[in-house]
């Protein structure tokens, strides 16, 4: 324990020595040197007394004319963690460490000095044994005294001395060192039991075969109060049958409990103090059950506080750790940092290989580029218009609208944005078609390069939220909705886009004094471009995704972070976008079908794209010049129309050796089968009936366009006609032409559909079957109307006297009844003829 003290005790003292040796104070006439082996030494020497008491017995035995002091506050209490360290003897290591940490010039720095100064210099005792208690912050001092002197008198002298000259160690300057006489038989164990202000006092018999008395609170107070202030005394419950009897005492301070436990453990309370006839022995131990697992118990018993705190912690960690990583990957996706085709080494290898073997040259790409040249020349004005808009700082959307297959994506990505860095293409189709929240989140994250993404945690969070609701009665908000998850992805993407836009800015710029927003507004060319493809694809199924995308795009545009371009097939896009930007006029480019001249050039360019251009004295003829059947191309294009995907399909068929007429015929047959399957024979829930679709097909087969309002007047479209037409337009079966903001006419959804409609009507069996279905529906409609007329006539006929005021109504009802009956008879006759066809033909 005390290195300085041990050295003083391990050498003999001369009678003329003026310095006093610690714990070996005697009169000069009776002085004799102490034997080192009988004392506790703090070096390499061994001692008979250890941390477990005399001879490892766990007790300190005091004989006749002997006593034991307990000195408190000579070690810090917060050194218990040393006991968990391997290969360290705490009882030896801590005193040495305390001696090194203390100031040698300070008398209260070394534990040896502290303990030495706690005893008066004129105290006539002889220290025979010292037992440090590092875990309890003190030490036991065993001493011997003269027969005529009592141990309690010695205790009073020591207490008076410390009261007059208080001693405070350097590590605890607010509490003084205290010394008390040990009245009982202390248990000096070296178990892992740490001091606690709450102690458990058990009442046991003084000897075997006797009974113990349960002490009252007053008795316990009188015994224990001398060691420090008590906070509470809790006796054993009256209904408890546990033996031995016990009581709990709680001290204000831990050191008070330590002093009481070490001085009164094993003390026999005599009969005069309430201990019964035979006396009652006190067994004292620290009560640590109150502290066992208290943290876990508190967390388990307070879910209303713990769960929100855990959520806040997880959210903070997620934002602090994962958000910068996700922003980095989004930036890499925008700038194409890790894209192999933008790597300089790959470009060089590709160019060299293409010269030699043409392995990496990708002929398909060259063919498409060559074929689209004619289209881009025809749409040169649209391309230049888009490029001009991108150089302006107007905070509005650019919308490219056109039917599917009109080349919207190629027009923007390959022409208008050709050579422009920092472009982000987001395809809304996989996001909208994803099944479930997790798949939707994964699809959205994949489009912008958002990683890592833990979409599976949403399902686990929902289960935890459900469990918490059953535990505390309310939802904790642990699980996030799809809106919140998508908002996080779009917010990280917006942060990455802003960082990309500001990457080239330096302090040497002329406008370096501008803030970020003003700088981006003044330099629209520095903003990245976000292209949203397939916008409003299947929007009638779920509009949550598109609402979030529109709001996010509006934020990018108004904050001057990026330019936003929408590519959509839907002609009613303004309804959705106006919710996000209600006070803006959108910049729109409408793409239609190509003219016959451009379509012909497109097909011929496809045919000539793979022609060999090898050198030689004679120039080889092009494939289009070698084919004689291309004279049919004009008629075929007039049938097929100017839709790019249909023209490309035609060119590929012609390149395989088919004649243009045969290729168009097969394309028309394929389109007819597609129409029949998608719009008539499909039994899935739809917003139109097969009869309504067939009526339009039959009408457009005989004319180029239908009057919009005329079609709505037909009996088939009486109920929800406009919603049906809009659904068919969304399904791309028809195209509604508007004029001055109102729909005026209806055309086929694709030019090739006109020929396909005509081909379907030439199938007599199909036509008879579907016409019969229409007639059956019309008969039901007329029959229902006739029933209404008859019911009203019956009501009017029951009126008394037949008043003249109802005669006009009766005549009108009779006319309607007659007209309806004529229609029913007409429909019946036509149905009979159609049934005959179905019975005779296959």
ABEGO torsion letter per residue (X at the ends): XBAAAAAAAABBBBAABABBBBGABBBAAABBBBBAAABBBABABBBABBAAEBGGAGBBBBBBGBBBBBBBGABBAAAAAAAABBGBBAAAAAAAAAAAABBAABAAABAAAAAAAABBAABBBBBABBBBBAAAGBBBBBBBBBAABBAAAAAAAAAAAAAABBBBBAABAABBBBBBBBABBBBBBABBBBBBABBBBBBBBABBGBBBBBBBAAAAAAAAAAAEBBABBBBBBAABABOBBBBBBBBABAAAAAAAAAAABGBBBBAAAGAEAAEBBBBBBBBAAAABGAAAAAAAABAAAAAAAAAAAAAAAAAAAAAAAAAAAAAAAAAGAABAAABAAAAAAAAAAAAAAGAAAGAAAAAAAAAAAAAAAAAAAAAAAAAAAAABABBBBBBBBBBBGAGAAAAAAAAAABGBBGBBBBBAAAAAABBEAAAAAAAAAAAAGBOBBBAAAAAAAAAAAAAAAAAAGBBAGABBBAAAAAAAAAAAAAAAAAAAAAAABBAABAAAABBAAAAAAABAAABBBBBBBGBGBGAAABAAAAAAAAAAAAAAAAAGABBBBBBBABAAAAAAAAAABAABBBBBBBBBBBBAAAAAAAAAAAAAAABBABBEABBBBBAAAABAAAAAAAAAAAAAEABAAAAAAAAAAAAAGBBAAAAAAAAAAAAAAAAAAAAAABABBBABBAAAAAAAAAAAAABABBBAAAAAABAAAABGAAAAAAAAAAAGABBBBBBGGBBABBBBABAAAAAAAAAAAABAAAAAAAAAAAAAAAAAAAAAAAAAAAAAAAAAAABBGGBAAAAAAAAAAAAAAAAAAAAAAAAAAAAAAAAAAAAABX
